[in-house]
């Protein structure tokens, strides 16, 4: 059950970040991430969102695979997914506050 919570919150953080980023880019905010800004320049926002969701899917797959196979790597993958999710929630919250201040 704990694993489903970790996966769900990680996916939700990625979706929240993608949604807020899309809104922010739409009103003129720049993309600060080096990798994502290159993806947006070369393929547009839709391709960038697809790339973000593809990476999210791979990380969830790695998490599930390491858990199902009782891999010695499950613990570091678990901690990495939790930390990445927490950082993404923080970034999404900061961007939402910046966007809310801009839209006022």
Long-range contacts (C-beta under 8 A, 24 or more apart in sequence): 3-63, 3-64, 3-67, 6-63, 6-78, 6-81, 6-82, 6-85, 7-60, 7-63, 7-64, 7-81, 9-85, 10-56, 10-59, 10-60, 10-81, 10-82, 10-84, 10-85, 10-88, 11-56, 11-60, 13-85, 13-86, 13-88, 13-89, 13-92, 14-52, 14-53, 14-56, 14-88, 16-88, 16-89, 16-92, 17-52, 17-88, 17-91, 17-92, 17-95, 18-49, 18-52, 18-53, 20-92, 20-95, 20-96, 20-99, 21-95, 22-49, 23-99, 24-95, 24-98, 24-99, 27-99, 27-102, 27-103, 29-95, 29-98, 29-99, 29-102, 59-84
